[in-house]
Amino acid sequence: MGWASWTTNSVAAGPGGVATREAGVLTGTVDVHTSWNDGRARVTVRRSGEPRWFTVAGSPAPCPSGYQSRLLHDRVVGAVRAGDGASVPSVPSGGPVGRRGWYDSPGHRAGIA
C-alpha cells in the first residue's frame, strides 16, 4: 500500500496548545510528525529539541492515501498554531493543488520542483 512521513519543526503552538494522549496539553514550540501506512495516519508531537514524541489526540486516524496524509499533516500544523487543545482534524479530500500538481502550503513545499 505504501508509506509516507512528514515533519514540521518549530511550530509555535497557539494559546491552549495541542492535546496529547500521554502528556496532556503541550504548549510552546513543538515539532509535528505524521506517518502514514496501510490507510492510517499516526500524528505525534514533541517539544522542540526534546527526544520524546507524544500521540496527538485523535490519532491514529483513517487516511486513504499518502497524498491525503500530507493534507492532514498541514491541517494538524494549522490546528497546533491555532491552539485551543488542538487535535487531529478530519481527513481532507480532493486532488493535488499548487504549482505543477504538487501540494503547496505557506512556509514549505512538498514534491519535486
All heavy atoms as an XYZ file, in Angstrom:
820
protein
N       0.812     -1.197      0.000
C       0.000      0.000      0.000
C       0.855      1.261      0.000
O       0.449      2.275     -0.504
C      -0.923     -0.025      1.210
C      -2.143      0.793      1.024
S      -3.205      0.641      2.460
C      -4.728      0.896      1.652
N       2.029      1.236      0.588
C       2.905      2.381      0.596
C       3.013      3.029      1.959
O       2.382      2.606      2.925
N       3.847      4.050      2.017
C       4.012      4.796      3.261
C       4.433      6.216      2.930
O       4.906      6.508      1.837
C       5.043      4.135      4.175
C       6.431      4.138      3.600
C       6.988      3.213      2.779
C       7.421      5.157      3.777
N       8.251      3.568      2.432
C       8.558      4.768      3.036
C       7.461      6.339      4.493
C       9.706      5.534      2.994
C       8.624      7.104      4.446
C       9.723      6.696      3.704
N       4.278      7.104      3.891
C       4.707      8.494      3.758
C       5.004      9.020      5.153
O       4.476      8.521      6.146
C       3.620      9.342      3.091
N       5.842     10.034      5.215
C       6.216     10.616      6.506
C       6.468     12.103      6.316
O       7.124     12.504      5.360
C       7.487      9.925      7.004
O       7.904     10.462      8.221
N       5.933     12.910      7.236
C       6.050     14.364      7.158
C       6.406     14.910      8.535
O       5.855     14.470      9.538
C       4.719     14.995      6.729
C       4.079     14.315      5.574
C       3.064     13.408      5.608
C       4.418     14.468      4.194
N       2.748     12.999      4.343
C       3.571     13.629      3.458
C       5.359     15.237      3.530
C       3.621     13.545      2.073
C       5.411     15.146      2.152
C       4.554     14.310      1.442
N       7.310     15.882      8.584
C       7.663     16.532      9.847
C       7.768     18.033      9.618
O       8.380     18.475      8.644
C       9.011     16.016     10.401
O       8.930     14.607     10.577
C       9.348     16.670     11.731
N       7.166     18.807     10.507
C       7.316     20.260     10.508
C       7.877     20.635     11.873
O       7.271     20.338     12.901
C       5.974     20.977     10.254
O       5.445     20.540      9.004
C       6.170     22.495     10.215
N       9.055     21.259     11.864
C       9.739     21.628     13.099
C       9.403     23.051     13.529
O       9.043     23.892     12.705
C      11.255     21.497     12.924
C      11.679     20.071     12.679
O      11.257     19.157     13.383
N      12.506     19.871     11.670
N       9.564     23.287     14.823
C       9.471     24.631     15.410
C       8.146     25.330     15.124
O       8.110     26.462     14.647
C      10.648     25.495     14.953
O      11.867     24.889     15.334
N       7.060     24.655     15.433
C       5.722     25.223     15.281
C       5.340     25.874     16.605
O       5.371     25.225     17.656
C       4.689     24.135     14.919
C       3.287     24.718     14.819
C       5.081     23.426     13.628
N       4.998     27.150     16.571
C       4.564     27.846     17.787
C       3.110     27.479     18.064
O       2.214     27.864     17.313
C       4.710     29.353     17.620
N       2.889     26.714     19.127
C       1.528     26.316     19.481
C       0.762     27.531     19.988
O       1.275     28.310     20.789
C       1.551     25.223     20.546
N      -0.459     27.678     19.506
C      -1.297     28.796     19.930
C      -1.768     28.626     21.363
O      -1.522     27.596     22.002
N      -2.460     29.624     21.885
C      -2.968     29.553     23.254
C      -3.816     28.296     23.466
O      -4.694     28.003     22.673
C      -3.825     30.814     23.389
C      -3.324     31.741     22.331
C      -2.848     30.860     21.205
N      -3.507     27.542     24.479
C      -4.213     26.295     24.741
C      -3.503     25.082     24.197
O      -3.883     23.951     24.473
N      -2.451     25.276     23.381
C      -1.573     24.210     22.934
C      -2.212     23.108     22.125
O      -3.234     23.284     21.471
N      -1.575     21.940     22.193
C      -2.002     20.747     21.456
C      -2.239     19.612     22.452
O      -1.429     19.382     23.342
C      -0.967     20.351     20.372
C       0.420     20.160     20.943
C      -1.407     19.124     19.606
N      -3.358     18.930     22.307
C      -3.722     17.850     23.225
C      -3.023     16.551     22.825
O      -3.030     16.173     21.651
C      -5.236     17.643     23.218
N      -2.414     15.880     23.815
C      -1.792     14.581     23.577
C      -2.412     13.557     24.513
O      -2.954     13.905     25.566
C      -0.267     14.618     23.818
O      -0.004     14.762     25.205
C       0.386     15.746     23.027
N      -2.311     12.291     24.133
C      -2.851     11.221     24.981
C      -1.979     10.981     26.205
O      -2.493     10.722     27.283
C      -2.980      9.929     24.185
C      -4.088     10.009     23.150
C      -4.465      8.670     22.595
N      -3.295      7.894     22.208
C      -3.311      6.936     21.297
N      -4.434      6.651     20.681
N      -2.230      6.276     21.001
N      -0.675     11.058     26.043
C       0.227     10.671     27.119
C       0.596     11.806     28.067
O       0.834     11.565     29.251
C       1.539     10.082     26.553
C       1.344      8.905     25.638
C       1.147      9.275     24.175
O       1.032     10.465     23.845
O       1.103      8.349     23.359
N       0.698     13.031     27.563
C       1.254     14.129     28.370
C       0.269     15.273     28.596
O       0.670     16.332     29.076
C       2.518     14.664     27.697
N      -0.991     15.088     28.218
C      -1.930     16.200     28.346
C      -1.660     17.238     27.267
O      -1.336     16.900     26.133
N      -1.743     18.488     27.628
C      -1.573     19.580     26.658
C      -0.119     20.042     26.627
O       0.469     20.323     27.669
C      -2.508     20.760     26.997
C      -2.236     21.948     26.088
C      -3.969     20.325     26.873
N       0.456     20.124     25.419
C       1.796     20.689     25.241
C       1.643     22.107     24.715
O       0.817     22.371     23.838
C       2.613     19.875     24.240
C       2.968     18.440     24.586
C       3.875     17.851     23.504
C       3.634     18.334     25.931
N       2.453     23.006     25.239
C       2.450     24.396     24.790
C       3.861     24.788     24.379
O       4.805     24.021     24.552
C       1.957     25.330     25.920
O       2.816     25.179     27.044
C       0.519     25.016     26.309
N       4.007     25.973     23.835
C       5.328     26.452     23.408
C       5.626     26.025     21.992
O       4.725     25.843     21.163
N       6.898     25.832     21.688
C       7.335     25.456     20.349
C       7.441     23.939     20.266
O       8.103     23.309     21.089
C       8.689     26.110     20.023
O       8.552     27.530     20.158
C       9.126     25.801     18.602
N       6.775     23.369     19.263
C       6.719     21.913     19.116
C       7.081     21.502     17.692
O       7.045     22.304     16.762
C       5.322     21.364     19.480
C       4.970     21.670     20.921
C       4.254     21.910     18.545
N       7.433     20.226     17.549
C       7.636     19.608     16.245
C       6.442     18.685     16.009
O       6.000     17.990     16.933
C       8.924     18.785     16.220
C      10.159     19.611     16.542
O      10.170     20.825     16.248
O      11.118     19.026     17.081
N       5.930     18.660     14.781
C       4.771     17.838     14.435
C       5.211     16.803     13.399
O       5.854     17.148     12.405
C       3.621     18.699     13.851
C       2.431     17.834     13.477
C       3.221     19.798     14.820
N       4.877     15.531     13.646
C       5.260     14.451     12.740
C       4.030     13.609     12.394
O       3.275     13.226     13.286
C       6.323     13.558     13.384
C       6.724     12.407     12.515
N       7.563     12.548     11.446
C       6.386     11.108     12.558
C       7.738     11.380     10.870
N       7.016     10.482     11.525
N       3.851     13.346     11.104
C       2.773     12.480     10.631
C       3.397     11.346      9.834
O       4.216     11.585      8.951
C       1.792     13.253      9.726
O       1.265     14.358     10.460
C       0.659     12.361      9.253
N       3.028     10.111     10.168
C       3.450      8.966      9.370
C       2.192      8.260      8.870
O       1.196      8.170      9.588
C       4.337      8.020     10.184
O       3.671      7.569     11.335
N       2.249      7.793      7.630
C       1.101      7.136      7.019
C       1.524      5.768      6.524
O       2.580      5.601      5.906
C       0.582      7.965      5.854
C      -0.513      7.285      5.095
C      -1.830      7.212      5.441
C      -0.381      6.551      3.884
N      -2.532      6.489      4.511
C      -1.663      6.062      3.547
C       0.686      6.248      3.057
C      -1.898      5.305      2.409
C       0.466      5.488      1.924
C      -0.828      5.028      1.601
N       0.697      4.770      6.827
C       0.949      3.411      6.381
C      -0.356      2.632      6.462
O      -1.110      2.785      7.433
C       2.020      2.761      7.266
C       2.499      1.439      6.713
O       2.302      1.117      5.552
N       3.139      0.656      7.565
N      -0.619      1.826      5.461
C      -1.788      0.939      5.466
C      -3.100      1.653      5.769
O      -3.916      1.171      6.563
C      -1.578     -0.212      6.453
C      -0.458     -1.146      6.020
O      -0.246     -1.278      4.798
O       0.196     -1.735      6.894
N      -3.292      2.831      5.190
C      -4.566      3.520      5.306
C      -4.807      4.235      6.628
O      -5.932      4.615      6.931
N      -3.754      4.432      7.428
C      -3.900      5.124      8.709
C      -2.774      6.145      8.860
O      -1.629      5.880      8.498
C      -3.847      4.145      9.871
C      -5.043      3.194      9.831
C      -5.127      2.290     11.016
N      -5.479      2.927     12.261
C      -6.690      3.334     12.611
N      -7.678      3.210     11.763
N      -6.927      3.842     13.785
N      -3.121      7.292      9.412
C      -2.127      8.328      9.702
C      -1.939      8.404     11.218
O      -2.915      8.494     11.965
C      -2.589      9.678      9.165
N      -0.687      8.357     11.644
C      -0.352      8.497     13.059
C       0.329      9.847     13.222
O       1.330     10.123     12.551
C       0.575      7.370     13.519
C       0.901      7.445     14.995
C       1.630      6.187     15.453
N       1.733      6.153     16.891
C       2.724      6.689     17.585
N       3.707      7.321     16.969
N       2.728      6.606     18.904
N      -0.216     10.688     14.103
C       0.298     12.039     14.287
C       0.877     12.156     15.694
O       0.201     11.840     16.675
C      -0.803     13.096     14.066
C      -0.219     14.499     14.167
C      -1.479     12.895     12.716
N       2.124     12.613     15.757
C       2.793     12.793     17.038
C       3.376     14.194     17.122
O       3.548     14.879     16.108
C       3.910     11.752     17.244
O       4.822     11.817     16.144
C       3.347     10.346     17.346
N       3.674     14.611     18.346
C       4.213     15.941     18.593
C       5.212     15.843     19.748
O       5.103     14.961     20.600
C       3.062     16.936     18.900
C       2.344     16.609     20.177
C       3.530     18.368     18.889
N       6.201     16.714     19.728
C       7.144     16.801     20.837
C       7.537     18.254     21.035
O       7.425     19.072     20.113
C       8.389     15.962     20.578
C       9.277     16.516     19.480
C      10.514     15.705     19.299
N      11.305     16.229     18.189
C      12.353     15.626     17.686
N      12.752     14.466     18.165
N      13.012     16.178     16.696
N       7.994     18.574     22.220
C       8.557     19.901     22.436
C       9.839     19.975     21.617
O      10.653     19.045     21.651
C       8.840     20.125     23.917
C       7.570     20.302     24.727
C       7.881     20.598     26.199
N       6.638     20.766     26.928
C       6.006     19.787     27.571
N       6.495     18.565     27.574
N       4.871     20.036     28.205
N      10.024     21.037     20.858
C      11.207     21.157     20.000
C      12.469     20.976     20.828
O      12.597     21.548     21.912
C      11.223     22.514     19.298
O      10.154     22.594     18.388
N      13.366     20.149     20.322
C      14.635     19.904     20.997
C      14.604     18.756     21.986
O      15.641     18.367     22.519
N      13.440     18.196     22.260
C      13.339     17.073     23.193
C      13.147     15.776     22.411
O      12.592     15.780     21.317
C      12.199     17.298     24.179
C      12.475     18.468     25.114
C      11.465     18.575     26.246
O      10.682     17.627     26.465
O      11.467     19.622     26.904
N      13.590     14.641     22.982
C      13.544     13.389     22.226
C      12.198     12.664     22.229
O      11.908     11.914     21.304
C      14.599     12.517     22.926
C      14.629     13.029     24.329
C      14.359     14.515     24.221
N      11.358     12.868     23.217
C      10.144     12.053     23.368
C       8.969     12.614     22.568
O       8.607     13.773     22.695
C       9.760     11.961     24.835
C       8.590     11.040     25.029
C       8.442     10.533     26.418
N       7.285      9.650     26.471
C       6.489      9.550     27.499
N       6.730     10.242     28.584
N       5.461      8.748     27.456
N       8.347     11.739     21.765
C       7.175     12.067     20.971
C       5.922     11.609     21.699
O       5.926     10.561     22.340
C       7.241     11.384     19.609
C       8.313     11.921     18.722
C       9.595     11.465     18.630
C       8.216     13.011     17.800
N      10.294     12.203     17.702
C       9.471     13.161     17.182
C       7.180     13.874     17.441
C       9.721     14.131     16.225
C       7.432     14.844     16.482
C       8.684     14.969     15.882
N       4.830     12.383     21.560
C       3.546     12.065     22.175
C       2.482     11.993     21.087
O       2.513     12.755     20.124
C       3.156     13.141     23.195
C       4.169     13.302     24.291
C       5.086     14.331     24.255
C       4.207     12.413     25.356
C       6.028     14.487     25.263
C       5.143     12.556     26.373
C       6.059     13.593     26.324
N       1.522     11.103     21.262
C       0.437     10.923     20.300
C      -0.575     12.060     20.438
O      -1.073     12.330     21.526
C      -0.272      9.581     20.544
O       0.704      8.542     20.512
C      -1.343      9.325     19.495
N      -0.875     12.716     19.317
C      -1.862     13.792     19.314
C      -3.254     13.174     19.480
O      -3.551     12.116     18.904
C      -1.778     14.622     18.012
C      -2.890     15.670     17.945
C      -0.410     15.290     17.899
N      -4.097     13.815     20.270
C      -5.466     13.338     20.467
C      -6.152     13.149     19.115
O      -6.044     14.004     18.234
C      -6.251     14.331     21.323
N      -6.822     12.021     18.937
C      -7.486     11.712     17.676
C      -6.661     10.859     16.739
O      -7.125     10.481     15.664
N      -5.422     10.565     17.116
C      -4.535      9.742     16.301
C      -4.463      8.340     16.901
O      -4.523      8.199     18.121
C      -3.138     10.356     16.285
O      -2.233      9.548     15.580
N      -4.347      7.316     16.045
C      -4.276      7.355     14.585
C      -5.647      7.621     13.969
O      -6.673      7.403     14.607
C      -3.771      5.960     14.219
C      -4.213      5.084     15.331
C      -4.220      5.956     16.569
N      -5.606      8.103     12.745
C      -6.832      8.443     12.025
C      -6.856      7.705     10.689
O      -5.814      7.545     10.057
C      -6.894      9.947     11.782
N      -8.030      7.256     10.250
C      -8.108      6.660      8.918
C      -7.719      7.696      7.870
O      -8.125      8.854      7.958
C      -9.573      6.250      8.775
C     -10.290      6.763      9.956
C      -9.309      7.340     10.910
N      -6.916      7.268      6.918
C      -6.442      8.186      5.878
C      -6.130      7.337      4.645
O      -5.193      6.538      4.677
C      -5.198      8.927      6.379
S      -4.624     10.216      5.291
N      -6.906      7.487      3.572
C      -6.821      6.553      2.451
C      -5.574      6.637      1.574
O      -5.288      5.699      0.847
C      -8.074      6.858      1.632
C      -8.454      8.237      2.004
C      -7.992      8.448      3.411
N      -4.816      7.736      1.621
C      -3.666      7.835      0.711
C      -2.538      8.649      1.329
O      -2.744      9.440      2.248
C      -4.082      8.482     -0.613
O      -4.321      9.866     -0.433
N      -1.351      8.448      0.779
C      -0.198      9.235      1.197
C      -0.400     10.716      0.906
O      -0.014     11.569      1.700
N      -1.033     11.008     -0.236
C      -1.309     12.402     -0.567
C      -2.205     13.040      0.497
O      -1.936     14.140      0.980
C      -1.971     12.515     -1.943
C      -2.466     13.909     -2.209
C      -1.573     14.915     -2.538
C      -3.811     14.223     -2.078
C      -2.011     16.209     -2.736
C      -4.253     15.515     -2.276
C      -3.347     16.501     -2.599
O      -3.782     17.785     -2.778
N      -3.258     12.339      0.884
C      -4.158     12.888      1.897
C      -3.479     12.981      3.261
O      -3.821     13.834      4.064
C      -5.452     12.089      1.958
C      -6.326     12.398      0.758
C      -7.576     11.562      0.723
O      -7.532     10.364      0.946
N      -8.692     12.202      0.434
N      -2.478     12.130      3.500
C      -1.736     12.253      4.760
C      -0.966     13.569      4.801
O      -0.810     14.169      5.863
C      -0.796     11.064      4.969
O       0.346     11.117      4.141
N      -0.516     14.037      3.646
C       0.162     15.341      3.600
C      -0.825     16.465      3.909
O      -0.525     17.403      4.645
C       0.805     15.569      2.237
C       1.446     16.949      2.070
C       2.453     17.190      3.191
N       2.830     18.576      3.255
C       4.086     18.984      3.225
N       5.075     18.130      3.118
N       4.350     20.260      3.314
N      -2.002     16.391      3.324
C      -3.025     17.393      3.614
C      -3.405     17.369      5.089
O      -3.549     18.416      5.721
C      -4.272     17.151      2.752
C      -4.105     17.297      1.245
C      -5.407     16.956      0.542
C      -3.624     18.669      0.868
N      -3.544     16.163      5.635
C      -3.865     16.031      7.058
C      -2.761     16.630      7.913
O      -3.025     17.366      8.866
C      -4.082     14.565      7.417
C      -4.378     14.292      8.892
C      -5.713     14.915      9.292
C      -4.366     12.804      9.165
N      -1.504     16.345      7.565
C      -0.377     16.908      8.313
C      -0.455     18.438      8.338
O      -0.311     19.061      9.395
C       0.953     16.457      7.705
C       2.140     17.078      8.347
N       2.672     16.612      9.532
C       2.894     18.141      7.990
C       3.704     17.372      9.871
N       3.854     18.311      8.945
N      -0.694     19.037      7.192
C      -0.785     20.502      7.134
C      -1.950     21.035      7.955
O      -1.851     22.086      8.575
C      -0.871     20.984      5.691
C       0.463     20.869      4.967
O       1.503     20.729      5.638
O       0.464     20.918      3.722
N      -3.054     20.304      7.975
C      -4.193     20.727      8.804
C      -3.857     20.627     10.288
O      -4.264     21.472     11.080
C      -5.427     19.900      8.472
C      -5.974     20.267      7.083
C      -7.238     19.569      6.775
N      -8.301     20.076      7.660
C      -9.535     19.626      7.640
N      -9.878     18.681      6.798
N     -10.431     20.125      8.445
N      -3.116     19.589     10.674
C      -2.696     19.467     12.072
C      -1.774     20.618     12.444
O      -1.933     21.233     13.503
C      -2.020     18.107     12.340
C      -1.383     18.081     13.726
C      -3.012     16.969     12.193
N      -0.817     20.937     11.585
C       0.087     22.066     11.853
C      -0.722     23.345     12.042
O      -0.486     24.118     12.971
C       1.148     22.219     10.735
C       1.912     23.530     10.879
C       2.111     21.032     10.763
N      -1.714     23.581     11.190
C      -2.574     24.753     11.337
C      -3.346     24.737     12.641
O      -3.492     25.761     13.312
N      -3.842     23.564     13.027
C      -4.580     23.440     14.286
C      -3.671     23.709     15.476
O      -4.070     24.363     16.442
C      -5.209     22.052     14.392
N      -2.436     23.224     15.418
C      -1.475     23.474     16.506
C      -1.196     24.968     16.610
O      -1.162     25.530     17.716
C      -0.175     22.670     16.293
C       0.913     23.117     17.257
C      -0.444     21.174     16.432
N      -1.005     25.631     15.476
C      -0.767     27.087     15.502
C      -1.954     27.838     16.103
O      -1.781     28.856     16.750
C      -0.467     27.593     14.100
C       0.892     27.188     13.614
C       1.222     27.760     12.249
N       2.586     27.425     11.900
C       2.964     26.919     10.734
N       2.071     26.728      9.779
N       4.233     26.625     10.516
N      -3.157     27.319     15.890
C      -4.354     27.954     16.449
C      -4.493     27.660     17.940
O      -5.068     28.453     18.688
C      -5.598     27.482     15.695
N      -3.968     26.503     18.379
C      -4.036     26.129     19.792
C      -5.387     25.579     20.192
O      -5.987     24.797     19.468
N      -5.839     25.966     21.378
C      -7.145     25.543     21.897
C      -7.239     24.033     22.057
O      -8.257     23.424     21.736
C      -8.262     26.078     20.997
C      -9.616     26.074     21.702
O      -9.643     26.163     22.943
O     -10.640     25.973     20.995
N      -6.137     23.404     22.530
C      -6.142     21.955     22.710
C      -6.257     21.210     21.405
O      -7.026     20.265     21.280
N      -5.489     21.633     20.409
C      -5.562     21.073     19.055
C      -5.525     19.552     19.072
O      -4.828     18.932     19.878
C      -4.410     21.604     18.209
N      -6.290     18.947     18.160
C      -6.294     17.505     17.972
C      -6.282     17.220     16.478
O      -6.270     18.145     15.664
C      -7.520     16.880     18.641
O      -8.699     17.377     18.070
N      -6.296     15.948     16.113
C      -6.270     15.578     14.701
C      -7.629     15.883     14.082
O      -8.645     15.354     14.527
C      -5.914     14.081     14.534
C      -5.990     13.675     13.071
C      -4.537     13.798     15.101
N      -7.672     16.736     13.046
C      -8.937     17.044     12.372
C      -9.332     15.918     11.417
O      -8.574     14.979     11.209
C      -8.620     18.335     11.608
C      -7.161     18.260     11.346
C      -6.557     17.494     12.510
N     -10.478     16.040     10.813
C     -10.908     15.032      9.837
C      -9.999     15.062      8.614
O      -9.370     16.070      8.311
C     -12.360     15.268      9.429
O     -12.483     16.531      8.828
N      -9.948     13.947      7.914
C      -9.092     13.820      6.742
C      -9.696     14.610      5.583
O     -10.868     14.442      5.258
C      -8.939     12.336      6.343
C      -8.148     12.198      5.059
C      -8.274     11.576      7.475
N      -8.911     15.506      4.972
C      -9.412     16.281      3.835
C      -9.544     15.410      2.597
O      -8.931     14.351      2.500
C      -8.332     17.348      3.636
C      -7.089     16.730      4.187
C      -7.528     15.824      5.313
N     -10.340     15.870      1.650
C     -10.464     15.160      0.385
C     -10.081     16.095     -0.740
O      -9.909     17.278     -0.535
C     -11.902     14.659      0.197
O     -12.783     15.751      0.175
N      -9.955     15.555     -1.912
C      -9.641     16.375     -3.069
C      -8.337     15.945     -3.709
O      -7.609     15.114     -3.190
N      -8.032     16.554     -4.832
C      -6.832     16.214     -5.582
C      -5.716     17.199     -5.334
O      -5.836     18.112     -4.532
N      -4.609     17.013     -6.027
C      -3.451     17.889     -5.850
C      -3.782     19.344     -6.162
O      -4.600     19.632     -7.026
C      -2.443     17.349     -6.855
C      -2.874     15.952     -7.129
C      -4.371     15.949     -6.982
N      -3.155     20.222     -5.442
C      -3.279     21.655     -5.687
C      -1.887     22.255     -5.727
O      -0.925     21.631     -5.330
C      -4.111     22.360     -4.587
C      -5.531     21.856     -4.574
C      -3.484     22.180     -3.226
N      -1.781     23.483     -6.188
C      -0.484     24.154     -6.204
C       0.199     24.021     -7.547
O      -0.336     23.474     -8.508
N       1.417     24.519     -7.620
C       2.184     24.508     -8.859
C       2.449     23.096     -9.348
O       2.764     22.216     -8.587
C       3.534     25.194     -8.639
C       3.429     26.638     -8.356
C       4.753     27.331     -8.335
N       5.860     26.454     -8.015
C       7.024     26.878     -7.579
N       7.236     28.156     -7.395
N       8.007     26.052     -7.322
N       2.338     22.901    -10.627
C       2.680     21.648    -11.277
C       2.017     20.423    -10.653
O       2.572     19.337    -10.675
C       4.193     21.455    -11.270
C       4.912     22.549    -12.003
C       6.365     22.269    -12.053
N       7.078     23.530    -11.930
C       8.359     23.636    -11.832
N       9.107     22.570    -11.819
N       8.936     24.798    -11.740
N       0.847     20.625    -10.018
C       0.128     19.499     -9.453
C       0.625     19.034     -8.105
O       0.147     18.062     -7.572
N       1.599     19.742     -7.539
C       2.098     19.369     -6.218
C       1.432     20.229     -5.181
O       0.986     21.327     -5.448
C       3.616     19.556     -6.121
C       4.345     18.601     -6.984
C       4.787     18.820     -8.254
C       4.701     17.257     -6.681
N       5.392     17.712     -8.756
C       5.353     16.736     -7.801
C       4.520     16.449     -5.561
C       5.831     15.438     -7.834
C       5.012     15.172     -5.602
C       5.661     14.678     -6.739
N       1.409     19.758     -3.958
C       0.782     20.498     -2.876
C       1.719     21.589     -2.373
O       2.863     21.324     -2.062
C       0.407     19.556     -1.731
C      -0.311     20.291     -0.650
C      -1.647     20.634     -0.789
C       0.360     20.703      0.479
C      -2.292     21.338      0.184
C      -0.288     21.422      1.462
C      -1.607     21.729      1.314
O      -2.250     22.443      2.272
N       1.239     22.821     -2.340
C       1.996     23.939     -1.788
C       1.289     24.436     -0.544
O       0.082     24.514     -0.512
C       2.052     25.123     -2.774
C       2.871     24.801     -4.001
O       3.916     24.169     -3.848
O       2.442     25.179     -5.106
N       2.037     24.772      0.473
C       1.449     25.374      1.659
C       2.377     26.465      2.153
O       3.562     26.456      1.852
C       1.212     24.331      2.753
O       2.428     23.837      3.231
N       1.859     27.431      2.927
C       2.699     28.529      3.392
C       3.909     28.020      4.170
O       3.794     27.172      5.032
C       1.770     29.325      4.310
C       0.403     28.961      3.854
C       0.487     27.536      3.375
N       5.073     28.516      3.817
C       6.275     28.206      4.565
C       7.044     26.979      4.100
O       8.190     26.792      4.448
N       6.440     26.114      3.305
C       7.161     24.957      2.802
C       6.433     24.370      1.600
O       5.312     24.698      1.318
C       7.344     23.898      3.894
C       6.070     23.369      4.442
N       5.349     24.012      5.411
C       5.370     22.259      4.137
C       4.278     23.304      5.682
N       4.257     22.263      4.927
N       7.103     23.498      0.903
C       6.566     22.906     -0.305
C       6.933     21.436     -0.368
O       8.042     21.060     -0.031
C       7.152     23.626     -1.516
C       6.268     23.545     -2.701
C       6.814     24.390     -3.832
N       6.449     23.657     -4.990
C       7.277     22.973     -5.740
N       8.541     22.991     -5.503
N       6.853     22.274     -6.739
N       6.023     20.606     -0.787
C       6.303     19.182     -0.953
C       6.399     18.865     -2.421
O       5.740     19.488     -3.239
C       5.198     18.348     -0.321
N       7.188     17.903     -2.761
C       7.287     17.459     -4.137
C       8.597     17.846     -4.777
O       9.511     18.312     -4.116
N       8.660     17.659     -6.048
C       9.869     17.944     -6.799
C       9.628     19.185     -7.631
O       8.630     19.319     -8.313
C      10.198     16.754     -7.715
C      10.395     15.482     -6.862
C      11.402     17.036     -8.573
C      10.476     14.218     -7.662
N      10.570     20.103     -7.587
C      10.434     21.366     -8.342
C      10.547     21.118     -9.826
O      11.131     20.202    -10.285
C      11.479     22.351     -7.892
